[in-house]
Every structure is written in structure tokens, then in C-alpha cells.
Amino acid sequence: MSDDHEQYTCPKCGYLNLWTRAEILQRGKEEIYRGDNEVVYSLRCKNPQGCDQRMRIAVKRREK
């Protein structure tokens, strides 16, 4: 996907998760380990019926 969107299918419930960059930055929990060019966030599955699966998504750093 592009730099502004990420999508994946939850391995636990099969729900298709679509995240915008803004949602990832706002709702994700930043992980301790990260590279020079990216930050890794942990996000809970968006399934409205409830799923506790968490996935890690790497987001490229943007120059300020």
C-alpha cells in the first residue's frame, strides 16, 4: 500500500484491517525497537465484534 495506508487480514479472526497513517499514529502503541527510518506500532484488530489480536506495523519516519 502507499505510505498513507496499511492493510492486513487478522490472522486470528480473518477481519480485513485498513489503517490510515493518522490512525496508526493516534491509536497505535509505539514499540521499543525501531529503525532509523521507521517506527513500529502495535495495533489491536478493528473487528467490531471484538478481537484481541495485535499486529505490528512499521511506519516510515517523515522529515519535519
C-alpha angles and dihedrals in degrees: 000000000000126000089263099054139043129186135182139158114246109246091212104048104010095238116152108236118201116187131183119214090249092054092049092051093044102041103025125096110231112235123226096238117067140149131240092258102036145036122218119222129191113220132185119232113269095221105140090211090062130266125175096203115128125203131193119232125187115218121195115240115245124217114248 
